[in-house]
Amino acid sequence: MQTVDRMLRREEVEQRTGMSRSTIYRLMREGDFPLPQRVGQRAVRWRESELEAWLAARPLATGLKAAA
């Protein structure tokens, strides 16, 4: 059985990541964020599976300060 990979709008991506639009696009330029798929002349969407994999690979915040 094949599952459907949802396509997420930018607003959904912002909500799931807690990042602003400018941060998402900066990370994309740096190669550190999944690239969206073009779905129209002026519309893009992110694959939910790619975003979830990216989130799972991110380090968790510990609240500890780094040693100087």
mmCIF file of the N, C-alpha and C atoms, coordinates in Angstrom:
data_MODEL
# 
_entry.id   MODEL 
# 
loop_
_atom_site.group_PDB 
_atom_site.id 
_atom_site.type_symbol 
_atom_site.label_atom_id 
_atom_site.label_alt_id 
_atom_site.label_comp_id 
_atom_site.label_asym_id 
_atom_site.label_entity_id 
_atom_site.label_seq_id 
_atom_site.pdbx_PDB_ins_code 
_atom_site.Cartn_x 
_atom_site.Cartn_y 
_atom_site.Cartn_z 
_atom_site.occupancy 
_atom_site.B_iso_or_equiv 
_atom_site.pdbx_formal_charge 
_atom_site.auth_seq_id 
_atom_site.auth_comp_id 
_atom_site.auth_asym_id 
_atom_site.auth_atom_id 
_atom_site.pdbx_PDB_model_num 
ATOM 1   N N  . MET A 1 1  ? 0.842  -1.182 0.000   1.00 0.00 ? 1  MET A N  1 
ATOM 2   C CA . MET A 1 1  ? 0.000  0.000  0.000   1.00 0.00 ? 1  MET A CA 1 
ATOM 3   C C  . MET A 1 1  ? 0.886  1.244  0.000   1.00 0.00 ? 1  MET A C  1 
ATOM 4   N N  . GLN A 1 2  ? 0.589  2.162  -0.891  1.00 0.00 ? 2  GLN A N  1 
ATOM 5   C CA . GLN A 1 2  ? 1.391  3.373  -1.026  1.00 0.00 ? 2  GLN A CA 1 
ATOM 6   C C  . GLN A 1 2  ? 0.703  4.536  -0.317  1.00 0.00 ? 2  GLN A C  1 
ATOM 7   N N  . THR A 1 3  ? 1.479  5.306  0.429   1.00 0.00 ? 3  THR A N  1 
ATOM 8   C CA . THR A 1 3  ? 0.908  6.458  1.120   1.00 0.00 ? 3  THR A CA 1 
ATOM 9   C C  . THR A 1 3  ? 1.108  7.712  0.272   1.00 0.00 ? 3  THR A C  1 
ATOM 10  N N  . VAL A 1 4  ? 0.220  8.668  0.465   1.00 0.00 ? 4  VAL A N  1 
ATOM 11  C CA . VAL A 1 4  ? 0.294  9.921  -0.267  1.00 0.00 ? 4  VAL A CA 1 
ATOM 12  C C  . VAL A 1 4  ? 1.168  10.894 0.510   1.00 0.00 ? 4  VAL A C  1 
ATOM 13  N N  . ASP A 1 5  ? 2.113  11.507 -0.176  1.00 0.00 ? 5  ASP A N  1 
ATOM 14  C CA . ASP A 1 5  ? 2.997  12.488 0.445   1.00 0.00 ? 5  ASP A CA 1 
ATOM 15  C C  . ASP A 1 5  ? 2.334  13.854 0.312   1.00 0.00 ? 5  ASP A C  1 
ATOM 16  N N  . ARG A 1 6  ? 1.875  14.401 1.414   1.00 0.00 ? 6  ARG A N  1 
ATOM 17  C CA . ARG A 1 6  ? 1.211  15.703 1.381   1.00 0.00 ? 6  ARG A CA 1 
ATOM 18  C C  . ARG A 1 6  ? 2.170  16.780 0.913   1.00 0.00 ? 6  ARG A C  1 
ATOM 19  N N  . MET A 1 7  ? 1.625  17.777 0.260   1.00 0.00 ? 7  MET A N  1 
ATOM 20  C CA . MET A 1 7  ? 2.392  18.937 -0.171  1.00 0.00 ? 7  MET A CA 1 
ATOM 21  C C  . MET A 1 7  ? 1.984  20.093 0.741   1.00 0.00 ? 7  MET A C  1 
ATOM 22  N N  . LEU A 1 8  ? 2.968  20.687 1.418   1.00 0.00 ? 8  LEU A N  1 
ATOM 23  C CA . LEU A 1 8  ? 2.713  21.717 2.424   1.00 0.00 ? 8  LEU A CA 1 
ATOM 24  C C  . LEU A 1 8  ? 2.932  23.112 1.865   1.00 0.00 ? 8  LEU A C  1 
ATOM 25  N N  . ARG A 1 9  ? 2.029  24.008 2.201   1.00 0.00 ? 9  ARG A N  1 
ATOM 26  C CA . ARG A 1 9  ? 2.184  25.413 1.846   1.00 0.00 ? 9  ARG A CA 1 
ATOM 27  C C  . ARG A 1 9  ? 3.215  26.054 2.777   1.00 0.00 ? 9  ARG A C  1 
ATOM 28  N N  . ARG A 1 10 ? 3.741  27.195 2.352   1.00 0.00 ? 10 ARG A N  1 
ATOM 29  C CA . ARG A 1 10 ? 4.773  27.868 3.147   1.00 0.00 ? 10 ARG A CA 1 
ATOM 30  C C  . ARG A 1 10 ? 4.297  28.147 4.566   1.00 0.00 ? 10 ARG A C  1 
ATOM 31  N N  . GLU A 1 11 ? 3.043  28.552 4.715   1.00 0.00 ? 11 GLU A N  1 
ATOM 32  C CA . GLU A 1 11 ? 2.517  28.854 6.050   1.00 0.00 ? 11 GLU A CA 1 
ATOM 33  C C  . GLU A 1 11 ? 2.569  27.631 6.957   1.00 0.00 ? 11 GLU A C  1 
ATOM 34  N N  . GLU A 1 12 ? 2.288  26.451 6.394   1.00 0.00 ? 12 GLU A N  1 
ATOM 35  C CA . GLU A 1 12 ? 2.362  25.218 7.167   1.00 0.00 ? 12 GLU A CA 1 
ATOM 36  C C  . GLU A 1 12 ? 3.805  24.893 7.533   1.00 0.00 ? 12 GLU A C  1 
ATOM 37  N N  . VAL A 1 13 ? 4.722  25.135 6.599   1.00 0.00 ? 13 VAL A N  1 
ATOM 38  C CA . VAL A 1 13 ? 6.144  24.893 6.860   1.00 0.00 ? 13 VAL A CA 1 
ATOM 39  C C  . VAL A 1 13 ? 6.627  25.818 7.973   1.00 0.00 ? 13 VAL A C  1 
ATOM 40  N N  . GLU A 1 14 ? 6.227  27.084 7.924   1.00 0.00 ? 14 GLU A N  1 
ATOM 41  C CA . GLU A 1 14 ? 6.600  28.032 8.975   1.00 0.00 ? 14 GLU A CA 1 
ATOM 42  C C  . GLU A 1 14 ? 6.081  27.567 10.324  1.00 0.00 ? 14 GLU A C  1 
ATOM 43  N N  . GLN A 1 15 ? 4.841  27.100 10.355  1.00 0.00 ? 15 GLN A N  1 
ATOM 44  C CA . GLN A 1 15 ? 4.239  26.659 11.612  1.00 0.00 ? 15 GLN A CA 1 
ATOM 45  C C  . GLN A 1 15 ? 4.946  25.425 12.168  1.00 0.00 ? 15 GLN A C  1 
ATOM 46  N N  . ARG A 1 16 ? 5.255  24.457 11.321  1.00 0.00 ? 16 ARG A N  1 
ATOM 47  C CA . ARG A 1 16 ? 5.899  23.221 11.776  1.00 0.00 ? 16 ARG A CA 1 
ATOM 48  C C  . ARG A 1 16 ? 7.333  23.436 12.230  1.00 0.00 ? 16 ARG A C  1 
ATOM 49  N N  . THR A 1 17 ? 8.035  24.351 11.577  1.00 0.00 ? 17 THR A N  1 
ATOM 50  C CA . THR A 1 17 ? 9.438  24.566 11.917  1.00 0.00 ? 17 THR A CA 1 
ATOM 51  C C  . THR A 1 17 ? 9.628  25.653 12.961  1.00 0.00 ? 17 THR A C  1 
ATOM 52  N N  . GLY A 1 18 ? 8.657  26.544 13.095  1.00 0.00 ? 18 GLY A N  1 
ATOM 53  C CA . GLY A 1 18 ? 8.803  27.685 13.995  1.00 0.00 ? 18 GLY A CA 1 
ATOM 54  C C  . GLY A 1 18 ? 9.716  28.751 13.414  1.00 0.00 ? 18 GLY A C  1 
ATOM 55  N N  . MET A 1 19 ? 9.965  28.675 12.103  1.00 0.00 ? 19 MET A N  1 
ATOM 56  C CA . MET A 1 19 ? 10.862 29.628 11.433  1.00 0.00 ? 19 MET A CA 1 
ATOM 57  C C  . MET A 1 19 ? 10.064 30.604 10.582  1.00 0.00 ? 19 MET A C  1 
ATOM 58  N N  . SER A 1 20 ? 10.647 31.764 10.385  1.00 0.00 ? 20 SER A N  1 
ATOM 59  C CA . SER A 1 20 ? 10.037 32.762 9.520   1.00 0.00 ? 20 SER A CA 1 
ATOM 60  C C  . SER A 1 20 ? 10.328 32.453 8.054   1.00 0.00 ? 20 SER A C  1 
ATOM 61  N N  . ARG A 1 21 ? 9.597  33.105 7.188   1.00 0.00 ? 21 ARG A N  1 
ATOM 62  C CA . ARG A 1 21 ? 9.805  32.935 5.745   1.00 0.00 ? 21 ARG A CA 1 
ATOM 63  C C  . ARG A 1 21 ? 11.234 33.275 5.362   1.00 0.00 ? 21 ARG A C  1 
ATOM 64  N N  . SER A 1 22 ? 11.747 34.379 5.874   1.00 0.00 ? 22 SER A N  1 
ATOM 65  C CA . SER A 1 22 ? 13.102 34.793 5.498   1.00 0.00 ? 22 SER A CA 1 
ATOM 66  C C  . SER A 1 22 ? 14.148 33.781 5.959   1.00 0.00 ? 22 SER A C  1 
ATOM 67  N N  . THR A 1 23 ? 13.960 33.180 7.123   1.00 0.00 ? 23 THR A N  1 
ATOM 68  C CA . THR A 1 23 ? 14.896 32.169 7.608   1.00 0.00 ? 23 THR A CA 1 
ATOM 69  C C  . THR A 1 23 ? 14.839 30.922 6.735   1.00 0.00 ? 23 THR A C  1 
ATOM 70  N N  . ILE A 1 24 ? 13.641 30.489 6.361   1.00 0.00 ? 24 ILE A N  1 
ATOM 71  C CA . ILE A 1 24 ? 13.485 29.318 5.500   1.00 0.00 ? 24 ILE A CA 1 
ATOM 72  C C  . ILE A 1 24 ? 14.198 29.537 4.178   1.00 0.00 ? 24 ILE A C  1 
ATOM 73  N N  . TYR A 1 25 ? 13.973 30.680 3.543   1.00 0.00 ? 25 TYR A N  1 
ATOM 74  C CA . TYR A 1 25 ? 14.598 30.944 2.251   1.00 0.00 ? 25 TYR A CA 1 
ATOM 75  C C  . TYR A 1 25 ? 16.117 31.143 2.368   1.00 0.00 ? 25 TYR A C  1 
ATOM 76  N N  . ARG A 1 26 ? 16.583 31.699 3.474   1.00 0.00 ? 26 ARG A N  1 
ATOM 77  C CA . ARG A 1 26 ? 18.032 31.824 3.681   1.00 0.00 ? 26 ARG A CA 1 
ATOM 78  C C  . ARG A 1 26 ? 18.660 30.448 3.795   1.00 0.00 ? 26 ARG A C  1 
ATOM 79  N N  . LEU A 1 27 ? 18.041 29.559 4.583   1.00 0.00 ? 27 LEU A N  1 
ATOM 80  C CA . LEU A 1 27 ? 18.561 28.206 4.725   1.00 0.00 ? 27 LEU A CA 1 
ATOM 81  C C  . LEU A 1 27 ? 18.531 27.450 3.396   1.00 0.00 ? 27 LEU A C  1 
ATOM 82  N N  . MET A 1 28 ? 17.524 27.692 2.586   1.00 0.00 ? 28 MET A N  1 
ATOM 83  C CA . MET A 1 28 ? 17.466 27.064 1.261   1.00 0.00 ? 28 MET A CA 1 
ATOM 84  C C  . MET A 1 28 ? 18.638 27.527 0.406   1.00 0.00 ? 28 MET A C  1 
ATOM 85  N N  . ARG A 1 29 ? 18.930 28.835 0.424   1.00 0.00 ? 29 ARG A N  1 
ATOM 86  C CA . ARG A 1 29 ? 20.061 29.360 -0.350  1.00 0.00 ? 29 ARG A CA 1 
ATOM 87  C C  . ARG A 1 29 ? 21.374 28.743 0.105   1.00 0.00 ? 29 ARG A C  1 
ATOM 88  N N  . GLU A 1 30 ? 21.480 28.487 1.410   1.00 0.00 ? 30 GLU A N  1 
ATOM 89  C CA . GLU A 1 30 ? 22.698 27.906 1.978   1.00 0.00 ? 30 GLU A CA 1 
ATOM 90  C C  . GLU A 1 30 ? 22.759 26.385 1.794   1.00 0.00 ? 30 GLU A C  1 
ATOM 91  N N  . GLY A 1 31 ? 21.699 25.798 1.262   1.00 0.00 ? 31 GLY A N  1 
ATOM 92  C CA . GLY A 1 31 ? 21.657 24.356 1.061   1.00 0.00 ? 31 GLY A CA 1 
ATOM 93  C C  . GLY A 1 31 ? 21.323 23.574 2.314   1.00 0.00 ? 31 GLY A C  1 
ATOM 94  N N  . ASP A 1 32 ? 20.747 24.247 3.313   1.00 0.00 ? 32 ASP A N  1 
ATOM 95  C CA . ASP A 1 32 ? 20.454 23.611 4.599   1.00 0.00 ? 32 ASP A CA 1 
ATOM 96  C C  . ASP A 1 32 ? 18.967 23.421 4.869   1.00 0.00 ? 32 ASP A C  1 
ATOM 97  N N  . PHE A 1 33 ? 18.144 23.424 3.832   1.00 0.00 ? 33 PHE A N  1 
ATOM 98  C CA . PHE A 1 33 ? 16.701 23.254 4.012   1.00 0.00 ? 33 PHE A CA 1 
ATOM 99  C C  . PHE A 1 33 ? 16.153 22.598 2.750   1.00 0.00 ? 33 PHE A C  1 
ATOM 100 N N  . PRO A 1 34 ? 15.144 21.727 2.890   1.00 0.00 ? 34 PRO A N  1 
ATOM 101 C CA . PRO A 1 34 ? 14.582 21.071 1.703   1.00 0.00 ? 34 PRO A CA 1 
ATOM 102 C C  . PRO A 1 34 ? 14.048 22.092 0.698   1.00 0.00 ? 34 PRO A C  1 
ATOM 103 N N  . LEU A 1 35 ? 14.275 21.811 -0.570  1.00 0.00 ? 35 LEU A N  1 
ATOM 104 C CA . LEU A 1 35 ? 13.792 22.688 -1.619  1.00 0.00 ? 35 LEU A CA 1 
ATOM 105 C C  . LEU A 1 35 ? 12.333 22.364 -1.942  1.00 0.00 ? 35 LEU A C  1 
ATOM 106 N N  . PRO A 1 36 ? 11.539 23.383 -2.256  1.00 0.00 ? 36 PRO A N  1 
ATOM 107 C CA . PRO A 1 36 ? 10.141 23.141 -2.599  1.00 0.00 ? 36 PRO A CA 1 
ATOM 108 C C  . PRO A 1 36 ? 9.995  22.657 -4.033  1.00 0.00 ? 36 PRO A C  1 
ATOM 109 N N  . GLN A 1 37 ? 8.815  22.153 -4.341  1.00 0.00 ? 37 GLN A N  1 
ATOM 110 C CA . GLN A 1 37 ? 8.464  21.732 -5.692  1.00 0.00 ? 37 GLN A CA 1 
ATOM 111 C C  . GLN A 1 37 ? 7.527  22.787 -6.276  1.00 0.00 ? 37 GLN A C  1 
ATOM 112 N N  . ARG A 1 38 ? 7.762  23.185 -7.501  1.00 0.00 ? 38 ARG A N  1 
ATOM 113 C CA . ARG A 1 38 ? 6.881  24.154 -8.156  1.00 0.00 ? 38 ARG A CA 1 
ATOM 114 C C  . ARG A 1 38 ? 5.598  23.448 -8.559  1.00 0.00 ? 38 ARG A C  1 
ATOM 115 N N  . VAL A 1 39 ? 4.456  24.013 -8.160  1.00 0.00 ? 39 VAL A N  1 
ATOM 116 C CA . VAL A 1 39 ? 3.158  23.420 -8.484  1.00 0.00 ? 39 VAL A CA 1 
ATOM 117 C C  . VAL A 1 39 ? 2.309  24.349 -9.347  1.00 0.00 ? 39 VAL A C  1 
ATOM 118 N N  . GLY A 1 40 ? 2.814  25.517 -9.632  1.00 0.00 ? 40 GLY A N  1 
ATOM 119 C CA . GLY A 1 40 ? 2.120  26.479 -10.473 1.00 0.00 ? 40 GLY A CA 1 
ATOM 120 C C  . GLY A 1 40 ? 3.093  27.573 -10.864 1.00 0.00 ? 40 GLY A C  1 
ATOM 121 N N  . GLN A 1 41 ? 2.596  28.511 -11.637 1.00 0.00 ? 41 GLN A N  1 
ATOM 122 C CA . GLN A 1 41 ? 3.475  29.584 -12.097 1.00 0.00 ? 41 GLN A CA 1 
ATOM 123 C C  . GLN A 1 41 ? 4.033  30.399 -10.932 1.00 0.00 ? 41 GLN A C  1 
ATOM 124 N N  . ARG A 1 42 ? 3.205  30.610 -9.903  1.00 0.00 ? 42 ARG A N  1 
ATOM 125 C CA . ARG A 1 42 ? 3.645  31.396 -8.754  1.00 0.00 ? 42 ARG A CA 1 
ATOM 126 C C  . ARG A 1 42 ? 3.426  30.663 -7.440  1.00 0.00 ? 42 ARG A C  1 
ATOM 127 N N  . ALA A 1 43 ? 3.470  29.323 -7.485  1.00 0.00 ? 43 ALA A N  1 
ATOM 128 C CA . ALA A 1 43 ? 3.196  28.556 -6.266  1.00 0.00 ? 43 ALA A CA 1 
ATOM 129 C C  . ALA A 1 43 ? 4.208  27.425 -6.103  1.00 0.00 ? 43 ALA A C  1 
ATOM 130 N N  . VAL A 1 44 ? 4.656  27.235 -4.869  1.00 0.00 ? 44 VAL A N  1 
ATOM 131 C CA . VAL A 1 44 ? 5.537  26.119 -4.541  1.00 0.00 ? 44 VAL A CA 1 
ATOM 132 C C  . VAL A 1 44 ? 4.981  25.422 -3.307  1.00 0.00 ? 44 VAL A C  1 
ATOM 133 N N  . ARG A 1 45 ? 5.352  24.156 -3.146  1.00 0.00 ? 45 ARG A N  1 
ATOM 134 C CA . ARG A 1 45 ? 4.953  23.367 -1.982  1.00 0.00 ? 45 ARG A CA 1 
ATOM 135 C C  . ARG A 1 45 ? 6.142  22.504 -1.571  1.00 0.00 ? 45 ARG A C  1 
ATOM 136 N N  . TRP A 1 46 ? 6.199  22.196 -0.294  1.00 0.00 ? 46 TRP A N  1 
ATOM 137 C CA . TRP A 1 46 ? 7.233  21.314 0.240   1.00 0.00 ? 46 TRP A CA 1 
ATOM 138 C C  . TRP A 1 46 ? 6.620  19.943 0.491   1.00 0.00 ? 46 TRP A C  1 
ATOM 139 N N  . ARG A 1 47 ? 7.379  18.898 0.183   1.00 0.00 ? 47 ARG A N  1 
ATOM 140 C CA . ARG A 1 47 ? 6.923  17.538 0.475   1.00 0.00 ? 47 ARG A CA 1 
ATOM 141 C C  . ARG A 1 47 ? 7.007  17.308 1.985   1.00 0.00 ? 47 ARG A C  1 
ATOM 142 N N  . GLU A 1 48 ? 5.909  16.828 2.546   1.00 0.00 ? 48 GLU A N  1 
ATOM 143 C CA . GLU A 1 48 ? 5.850  16.597 3.982   1.00 0.00 ? 48 GLU A CA 1 
ATOM 144 C C  . GLU A 1 48 ? 6.930  15.620 4.429   1.00 0.00 ? 48 GLU A C  1 
ATOM 145 N N  . SER A 1 49 ? 7.172  14.572 3.645   1.00 0.00 ? 49 SER A N  1 
ATOM 146 C CA . SER A 1 49 ? 8.171  13.573 4.025   1.00 0.00 ? 49 SER A CA 1 
ATOM 147 C C  . SER A 1 49 ? 9.572  14.182 4.086   1.00 0.00 ? 49 SER A C  1 
ATOM 148 N N  . GLU A 1 50 ? 9.905  15.076 3.156   1.00 0.00 ? 50 GLU A N  1 
ATOM 149 C CA . GLU A 1 50 ? 11.218 15.717 3.164   1.00 0.00 ? 50 GLU A CA 1 
ATOM 150 C C  . GLU A 1 50 ? 11.370 16.650 4.361   1.00 0.00 ? 50 GLU A C  1 
ATOM 151 N N  . LEU A 1 51 ? 10.300 17.381 4.682   1.00 0.00 ? 51 LEU A N  1 
ATOM 152 C CA . LEU A 1 51 ? 10.346 18.285 5.824   1.00 0.00 ? 51 LEU A CA 1 
ATOM 153 C C  . LEU A 1 51 ? 10.472 17.493 7.125   1.00 0.00 ? 51 LEU A C  1 
ATOM 154 N N  . GLU A 1 52 ? 9.715  16.403 7.248   1.00 0.00 ? 52 GLU A N  1 
ATOM 155 C CA . GLU A 1 52 ? 9.790  15.579 8.457   1.00 0.00 ? 52 GLU A CA 1 
ATOM 156 C C  . GLU A 1 52 ? 11.181 14.962 8.623   1.00 0.00 ? 52 GLU A C  1 
ATOM 157 N N  . ALA A 1 53 ? 11.776 14.514 7.532   1.00 0.00 ? 53 ALA A N  1 
ATOM 158 C CA . ALA A 1 53 ? 13.138 13.948 7.596   1.00 0.00 ? 53 ALA A CA 1 
ATOM 159 C C  . ALA A 1 53 ? 14.140 15.014 8.015   1.00 0.00 ? 53 ALA A C  1 
ATOM 160 N N  . TRP A 1 54 ? 13.985 16.235 7.480   1.00 0.00 ? 54 TRP A N  1 
ATOM 161 C CA . TRP A 1 54 ? 14.880 17.335 7.837   1.00 0.00 ? 54 TRP A CA 1 
ATOM 162 C C  . TRP A 1 54 ? 14.737 17.657 9.322   1.00 0.00 ? 54 TRP A C  1 
ATOM 163 N N  . LEU A 1 55 ? 13.501 17.724 9.815   1.00 0.00 ? 55 LEU A N  1 
ATOM 164 C CA . LEU A 1 55 ? 13.270 18.019 11.231  1.00 0.00 ? 55 LEU A CA 1 
ATOM 165 C C  . LEU A 1 55 ? 13.868 16.925 12.122  1.00 0.00 ? 55 LEU A C  1 
ATOM 166 N N  . ALA A 1 56 ? 13.720 15.670 11.722  1.00 0.00 ? 56 ALA A N  1 
ATOM 167 C CA . ALA A 1 56 ? 14.240 14.554 12.521  1.00 0.00 ? 56 ALA A CA 1 
ATOM 168 C C  . ALA A 1 56 ? 15.765 14.576 12.595  1.00 0.00 ? 56 ALA A C  1 
ATOM 169 N N  . ALA A 1 57 ? 16.404 15.129 11.575  1.00 0.00 ? 57 ALA A N  1 
ATOM 170 C CA . ALA A 1 57 ? 17.864 15.165 11.539  1.00 0.00 ? 57 ALA A CA 1 
ATOM 171 C C  . ALA A 1 57 ? 18.448 16.354 12.302  1.00 0.00 ? 57 ALA A C  1 
ATOM 172 N N  . ARG A 1 58 ? 17.606 17.286 12.724  1.00 0.00 ? 58 ARG A N  1 
ATOM 173 C CA . ARG A 1 58 ? 18.087 18.474 13.433  1.00 0.00 ? 58 ARG A CA 1 
ATOM 174 C C  . ARG A 1 58 ? 18.470 18.124 14.853  1.00 0.00 ? 58 ARG A C  1 
ATOM 175 N N  . PRO A 1 59 ? 19.533 18.711 15.378  1.00 0.00 ? 59 PRO A N  1 
ATOM 176 C CA . PRO A 1 59 ? 19.895 18.448 16.776  1.00 0.00 ? 59 PRO A CA 1 
ATOM 177 C C  . PRO A 1 59 ? 18.864 19.078 17.720  1.00 0.00 ? 59 PRO A C  1 
ATOM 178 N N  . LEU A 1 60 ? 18.645 18.432 18.825  1.00 0.00 ? 60 LEU A N  1 
ATOM 179 C CA . LEU A 1 60 ? 17.715 18.952 19.821  1.00 0.00 ? 60 LEU A CA 1 
ATOM 180 C C  . LEU A 1 60 ? 18.425 19.996 20.690  1.00 0.00 ? 60 LEU A C  1 
ATOM 181 N N  . ALA A 1 61 ? 17.698 21.034 21.049  1.00 0.00 ? 61 ALA A N  1 
ATOM 182 C CA . ALA A 1 61 ? 18.261 22.050 21.940  1.00 0.00 ? 61 ALA A CA 1 
ATOM 183 C C  . ALA A 1 61 ? 18.302 21.480 23.350  1.00 0.00 ? 61 ALA A C  1 
ATOM 184 N N  . THR A 1 62 ? 19.413 21.693 24.041  1.00 0.00 ? 62 THR A N  1 
ATOM 185 C CA . THR A 1 62 ? 19.560 21.161 25.399  1.00 0.00 ? 62 THR A CA 1 
ATOM 186 C C  . THR A 1 62 ? 19.399 22.243 26.443  1.00 0.00 ? 62 THR A C  1 
ATOM 187 N N  . GLY A 1 63 ? 19.477 23.488 26.029  1.00 0.00 ? 63 GLY A N  1 
ATOM 188 C CA . GLY A 1 63 ? 19.406 24.571 26.987  1.00 0.00 ? 63 GLY A CA 1 
ATOM 189 C C  . GLY A 1 63 ? 20.749 24.855 27.645  1.00 0.00 ? 63 GLY A C  1 
ATOM 190 N N  . LEU A 1 64 ? 21.768 24.097 27.282  1.00 0.00 ? 64 LEU A N  1 
ATOM 191 C CA . LEU A 1 64 ? 23.105 24.300 27.855  1.00 0.00 ? 64 LEU A CA 1 
ATOM 192 C C  . LEU A 1 64 ? 23.907 25.244 26.971  1.00 0.00 ? 64 LEU A C  1 
ATOM 193 N N  . LYS A 1 65 ? 24.655 26.095 27.586  1.00 0.00 ? 65 LYS A N  1 
ATOM 194 C CA . LYS A 1 65 ? 25.501 27.015 26.835  1.00 0.00 ? 65 LYS A CA 1 
ATOM 195 C C  . LYS A 1 65 ? 26.761 26.284 26.379  1.00 0.00 ? 65 LYS A C  1 
ATOM 196 N N  . ALA A 1 66 ? 27.233 26.642 25.201  1.00 0.00 ? 66 ALA A N  1 
ATOM 197 C CA . ALA A 1 66 ? 28.458 26.035 24.678  1.00 0.00 ? 66 ALA A CA 1 
ATOM 198 C C  . ALA A 1 66 ? 29.654 26.542 25.458  1.00 0.00 ? 66 ALA A C  1 
ATOM 199 N N  . ALA A 1 67 ? 30.656 25.692 25.605  1.00 0.00 ? 67 ALA A N  1 
ATOM 200 C CA . ALA A 1 67 ? 31.879 26.097 26.299  1.00 0.00 ? 67 ALA A CA 1 
ATOM 201 C C  . ALA A 1 67 ? 32.637 27.114 25.461  1.00 0.00 ? 67 ALA A C  1 
ATOM 202 N N  . ALA A 1 68 ? 33.193 28.125 26.113  1.00 0.00 ? 68 ALA A N  1 
ATOM 203 C CA . ALA A 1 68 ? 33.912 29.178 25.378  1.00 0.00 ? 68 ALA A CA 1 
ATOM 204 C C  . ALA A 1 68 ? 35.273 28.756 24.946  1.00 0.00 ? 68 ALA A C  1 
# 
